[in-house]
């Protein structure tokens, strides 16, 4: 039989790390979009 506290701890840790992962991915994609937009603006301005 598993200890309920331990199970909850592992479960919470898993939830936390998956949240962290999705936040990191979201931040990366936002940064990529921002960089692409900036790049296009600069290219447009220099054209």
KOLGU-94727 format. One record per atom (N, C-alpha, C): residue in one letter; z, x, y. Coordinates in pm, whole numbers, plus 32768, in hexadecimal, padded with zeros to 4 digits. Layout:
REM residues N
AZXY...
This chain:
REM residues 47
X800080537F87X800080008000X80008056807EX7FA5803780D8X7F9C80848154X8008805981B7X803280B78205X8096809A826BX8051805382E0X80807FDB8306X803B7F8E836FX80307FD683F6X809880248418X8093806D8497X802580D68496X801C811A8424X7FB781828415X7F2B8145841CX7F1980D583D8X7E98809183D9X7E7480688468X7ED6803284B0X7EBD8008853AX7E9A80818590X7EE180F0857BX7EC7816985C7X7E39819C85B1X7E1281A18532X7D8B81CF8510X7D228171854BX7D3D80F0853FX7CE3808A8574X7CD48098860BX7D4480A88652X7D4180B986E3X7CF78138870BX7D0F81A486C1X7CCC822286DEX7C36821486CEX7C1081CE8664X7B8281B9864AX7B43816786BAX7B8880FD86E3X7B5780A88750X7B4980FA87D0X7BAF814B87ECX7BB0819C8864X7B3C81FF8864X7B27824387F3X7ABC82A687EFX7A33826587F5X7A2481ED87BBX79A281AB87C4X798981798853X79F4814E8898X79E881298925X79BE81A28977X7A008211895DX79E4828D89A5X795282B6898FX792682AB8912X789D82CE88F0X78398277893AX785081F4893AX77F2819A897CX77F481AF8A14X786981CE8A4CX787181EC8ADAX7825826B8AFDX782F82CF8AA5X77E9834D8ABAX775283378AB4X772682EA8A52X769882CC8A43X766582808ABEX76B582218AECX769181D38B62X7687822D8BDDX76E782868BEDX76E782E38C5EX766C833D8C58X764B836D8BE1X75D583C18BCEX755683788BF5X754782FB8BC6X74CD82B28BE4X74C382918C78X753482738CB7X7533825A8D47X750B82D68D94X754183488D69X752083C78DA9X748B83E68D98X745883CC8D20X73CB83E58D04X7372838D8D5AX7397830E8D66X734A82B28DBAX734F82DE8E4BX73C583048E79X73D683338F02X738283B08F1CX7385840E8EBEX7339848A8ECBX72A3846D8ECFX727684128E79X71E883EE8E75X71BD83AD8EF8X721283558F2BX71F583118FA9X71ED8376901BX724E83D1901DX725284399084X71D68490907BX71B284B69002X713D85098FE9X70BF84C5901DX70B184438FFFX703D83F7902DX703A83EE90C5X70AE83DA9102X70B683D19193X708B845391D4X70BB84C1919DX7099854591D2X7004855F91C1X6FCE8541914CX6F4085549132X6EED84FF9191X6F1A848591A9X6ED584299202X6ED9845D9292X6F4B849192BAX6F5C84C49342X6F0785419358X6EFB859492F2X6EAF86109300X6E1985FA92F5X6DF3858C92BAX6D66857192A0X6D148562931F
